[in-house]
Amino acid sequence: MASGTVREFDPETFALDKYIEKLSTSDPRTGIGPLRKMTVEPFDPRALLETFERSIQVLGELAERNQRRVEKLEHVCAKQEHEHNGRIAELEGTYREAFEEFQTLEDRITYVATKVVHLGDQLEGSNNRRMRAMEAIDLMKYLDEFKTKPRPNLIVFTDPGRKLEAAALINKLQSLTAELPNNDMYAKVRRHIFTKYAETEQLLVNEFIESLRSLDSRRMKEYAVALQPFGKGSGQVVTEYIHHNIPIQKFTSVDEMVVKVEKLCKKVYVQVVDIFDNAEVVMSKFIQSLLERVLQKFVDEDLGPLMASVNERERYLKRLYDLYVKMMELHGKLGKYEMSLDMAYLAKLMRVVLFHKYLSNYAEMEAQHLTAVTTRTLEVFNVRMGISRKRAAGPGGGGSAGVQGRPDETYVSMEVCTNVLHEAKESIRRASALLMDKELSVLVRELYFIVLDKLCIEHFLTALEIAQSADPKSSPTGLFCLVVGGVNSSMHLIEKLYRDTVVPCISYAPEATKCLERKRETTLKLESKIEAGIERSLTGMVGTIKNFLSSCQKKTDFKPDDMALPALTDACQKVVAYIMECRRVLDMSLDGKNLEVVLLEFGIRIQRVIYDHVQQFVISENGAMNIICDMNEYRKAVKEFSVRFGIVYTFWSIFLEGGVFRSIFRVHFLTSCLGVSKPSATYSL
């Protein structure tokens, strides 16, 4: 332990328990640890105490040595600190003196710079005055030359390499003549200078045109800059540049035209920015010239013949829409080029320049087209189905529409409805692109009215009238119900058209109100016709059931002469089969609450017919079992209706009176609301 050092007591590695254990096992006399085998003596606590005491003594000596070392280091550090403080004090004085010298030097430099700048301004002013005086003297000399000669032989005007210098000189002379007195003395010189001014301007224009033909952008820029002070010449070079870049070839398609025009604008834009200082103005003029001389010509050649032909109305409308959409796409692509024209104004300009004469009567033509297409579609369908409409003379010379057709057809075509709605959607799609605001609202409302008139009035009402006037015997399960099913499916499509296509396009409130009112009126007409027809159909169905019961039910069915096993009667089998067929037709034709109401009304009428029918018979003991079988079968058939108003059948009593069995059959229609026996049968689309 006498050789211990401070490193053994490093806080990061020192552990007290391990140190004590190491200390206690280092002496073999303690009898602890691996050294205990070197002695046979038992554990001696005094030896362990002596070991601890020696270790404590060594640690104390080690602490004293470390303390002396620390004191020595502190003394050395204090001495060095004192020496460094002295050096810092000396450096602070030197730095302060240097800073004062630099401040003095900066003030001197600032003073000298101020004097130099002032002197430079004076020299520049003197030089400018001198240059202006020299320029004025030169101008006076040139002016004197023009005073005596209309075409002075000056080298600046005769040297081909000094055209730009000559242009600047003649422009200054022209400005100078504007300040001369307006009298006869200076009239000749003014006239001579103006003549030379015009010649120089035209010379620069010609040089610009030659550079344009040779595609020399550097020379074009030089002449364009030189011509800026010349009012007429500056505009003339812009016109020549635009005329040179306007394409003269014909385009085979609108897509080709859009691609080539976009490439041309990109090419011209790069050149214009490089050549002209007023690039935005030049680019705007180029776009306007392109609209008037290229795009308008293409549109007129494409739409003019179609517009004049009555038989090409559909093709004309589609082509007008396609061209308009393509031009608006081109307008969007041109927006990335910097122009002085506002993009909204450019769109309006394209609309007015290219399509004004075509949009003036577009709404009328679109409505006429949809009317013609829907009329033609309905006429083809009516001819194919054998439907004819005739006018029957009415009182006072009036007439009422009548319809005729084969009674074995439904006369409601989903194909016709789909075709008409497709044409209407296409018309509205074109209108939404070509028209805006109130004009769009008015046209969409008119198109929607055409759909309602052609489909709901001419097509659906015609089919309902034919079905309603048909002989019930020709369709015992209800032709009218099948027609109602077709009308119902088609009305869903019309409602979808109104909700998804018509409403988003109508922003003008009065037109939206008109659409809603017409929709409600048309729906009420169809609902009234359907209610009357369903009532007639149910009456026909119930009449057929009565015929089956009266013609097929025998008196011996419920009062047999001999004993036999209970069985269904022939009348019951035919009636149940007919009821199931009617149920199938109603399921195909109606849905939702309409189906529920009609099934309930049909069930109530079936109950009345069967109840009245049974009351006519005398039932024997053996016949009672037969009628029970029949009633159970009727109950099963009607129970399949599965409507909210449950139909429940009960047999109240079968009793023997006077030795004769008599069954009293009663049928009860129980509703979810007590006391309600029959709801109002109202149909709604």
Salt bridges, closest charged atoms under 4 A:
ASP27 OD2 - ARG29 NH2 3.26
ASP27 OD2 - ARG54 NH2 3.45
GLU50 OE1 - ARG29 NH2 3.57
GLU135 OE2 - LYS172 NZ 2.68
GLU165 OE2 - ARG162 NH2 2.70
GLU199 OE2 - ARG151 NH1 2.40
GLU199 OE1 - LYS196 NZ 3.92
GLU207 OE2 - LYS163 NZ 2.57
GLU207 OE1 - ARG219 NH2 3.06
GLU222 OE2 - ARG218 NH1 2.89
ASP255 OD1 - LYS326 NZ 2.97
GLU256 OE2 - LYS260 NZ 2.82
GLU262 OE1 - LYS333 NZ 3.61
GLU262 OE2 - LYS336 NZ 3.54
ASP277 OD1 - LYS221 NZ 3.93
ASP300 OD1 - LYS357 NZ 3.42
ASP302 OD2 - ARG319 NE 2.58
GLU312 OE1 - ARG315 NH1 3.93
GLU314 OE2 - LYS318 NZ 3.26
GLU366 OE2 - ARG430 NH2 2.74
ASP408 OD1 - ARG406 NE 3.99
GLU409 OE2 - ARG406 NH2 3.86
GLU423 OE1 - HIS369 NE2 3.95
GLU426 OE1 - ARG429 NH2 2.53
ASP453 OD1 - ARG518 NH1 3.22
GLU458 OE2 - LYS454 NZ 3.17
GLU495 OE1 - LYS519 NZ 3.26
ASP500 OD2 - LYS496 NZ 3.07
ASP500 OD1 - ARG499 NE 3.64
GLU511 OE1 - ARG445 NE 2.61
GLU511 OE2 - LYS514 NZ 3.75
GLU535 OE2 - ARG605 NH2 2.58
GLU581 OE2 - ARG584 NH2 2.44
ASP587 OD2 - ARG583 NE 2.64
ASP591 OD2 - HIS492 NE2 3.85
GLU596 OE2 - ARG644 NE 3.28
GLU601 OE2 - ARG605 NE 2.82
GLU601 OE2 - LYS678 NZ 3.19
